[in-house]
């Protein structure tokens, strides 16, 4: 999966998927590897908030879906492609404007065509959303 290196701002040195218009509008969302493994992140802004002044649940789910591909990037491969086949999540707590939102997770099993994952979204270390998913590797024609 092709990505772009971010060269400016808070997330300089992180990556984002190449020209994904939805994720740029919803996020923007970023990922990298650190000493603990893959991590995805974004800074909660006013545009992410619901009327209750918490990050909108749809935003957290979109971010978790983004994070799946950061977590599974080694299973998918640099030239590979995958889609989300199944996704479940539970909301644990709200996140506030200005907080750093992160997601970490693990590949439970990677096969020839399916990848099974789970993860956790946190806001400044507080769990906000847990998720699990199945990705389907596909061949672009």
C-alpha positions in Angstrom: 0.0 0.0 0.0 1.5 3.3 -1.1 1.9 6.1 1.4 3.2 9.7 1.5 5.7 11.0 4.1 4.5 14.1 6.0 7.3 16.7 6.0 5.7 19.6 8.0 3.8 20.2 11.2 3.0 18.2 14.3 3.1 14.9 12.3 6.3 15.5 10.4 7.9 12.1 10.0 4.6 10.2 10.0 2.9 8.8 6.9 -0.6 9.0 5.4 -2.1 6.9 2.6 -1.5 8.5 -0.7 -4.2 10.9 -1.7 -7.1 9.4 0.1 -9.6 12.2 -0.1 -12.1 10.8 2.5 -9.4 10.2 5.1 -7.9 13.7 4.5 -11.4 15.2 5.0 -12.3 13.1 8.0 -8.9 13.4 9.6 -6.4 13.9 8.5 -5.0 10.6 10.0 -1.4 9.6 10.2 0.6 6.4 11.0 4.2 5.3 11.8 6.1 2.5 13.5 7.7 3.2 16.9 9.4 1.0 19.5 6.0 -0.5 20.4 5.0 -1.2 16.8 2.5 0.4 14.4 0.6 3.5 15.7 -2.0 5.7 14.1 -2.9 9.2 15.3 -4.7 12.5 14.8 -5.3 15.7 16.8 -9.0 16.2 17.6 -10.2 19.5 16.1 -13.5 21.3 16.2 -14.6 19.6 12.9 -14.4 16.2 14.7 -16.8 17.2 17.5 -20.4 16.2 18.0 -23.0 18.4 19.7 -22.0 16.9 23.0 -18.4 18.3 22.6 -16.9 14.9 22.2 -15.2 13.4 19.1 -18.0 12.1 16.9 -18.4 8.3 17.0 -18.3 8.2 13.3 -15.0 9.9 13.3 -13.6 7.4 15.8 -14.8 4.5 13.7 -13.4 6.0 10.5 -10.1 6.5 12.3 -10.1 2.9 13.6 -10.8 1.7 10.1 -7.8 3.7 8.9 -5.7 2.2 11.7 -6.5 -1.3 10.6 -4.4 -0.8 7.5 -1.5 0.7 9.5 -1.6 -2.3 11.8 -1.8 -4.8 8.9 0.5 -3.1 6.4 3.2 -5.8 6.7 0.6 -8.5 6.0 -0.8 -6.5 3.1 2.6 -5.7 1.6 3.9 -2.6 -0.2 2.2 -3.4 -3.5 -0.8 -5.1 -2.0 -4.4 -3.9 -1.5 -7.1 -4.8 1.0 -10.6 -3.8 2.0 -12.5 -4.0 5.3 -14.7 -7.1 5.2 -16.0 -6.9 8.7 -15.7 -4.3 11.5 -17.0 -4.2 15.1 -16.4 -1.7 17.8 -17.6 -0.6 21.2 -17.4 3.0 22.6 -15.7 3.2 26.0 -15.4 7.0 26.6 -15.4 10.3 24.9 -12.5 12.3 23.5 -12.2 16.1 23.7 -11.0 18.7 21.3 -7.3 19.2 21.3 -6.5 15.7 22.5 -4.1 13.4 20.7 -6.0 10.4 19.5 -4.0 7.2 18.9 -4.8 3.7 17.8 -2.7 0.6 18.4 -3.5 -3.0 17.7 -2.3 -6.4 16.5 -2.8 -8.9 13.7 -4.3 -11.9 15.3 -3.9 -14.0 12.1 -2.8 -13.3 8.6 -3.7 -15.8 5.8 -3.6 -15.9 2.1 -6.7 -13.8 1.6 -7.9 -12.7 5.1 -6.3 -10.8 7.9 -7.9 -10.7 11.4 -7.1 -7.8 13.7 -8.0 -6.1 17.0 -7.1 -2.7 18.5 -7.8 0.1 20.8 -8.3 3.9 20.3 -7.2 6.1 23.1 -7.3 9.8 23.8 -4.2 10.9 25.8 -4.0 7.4 27.1 -7.7 7.0 28.1 -9.4 4.1 26.2 -12.2 5.5 23.9 -13.0 2.7 21.4 -12.0 -1.0 21.1 -12.4 -2.6 17.7 -11.9 -5.8 15.8 -12.0 -6.4 12.1 -11.3 -8.7 9.1 -9.5 -7.4 6.0 -9.8 -9.0 2.7 -6.8 -8.9 0.4 -7.7 -8.2 -3.2 -6.1 -7.9 -6.6 -6.7 -4.6 -8.4 -7.4 -5.1 -12.1 
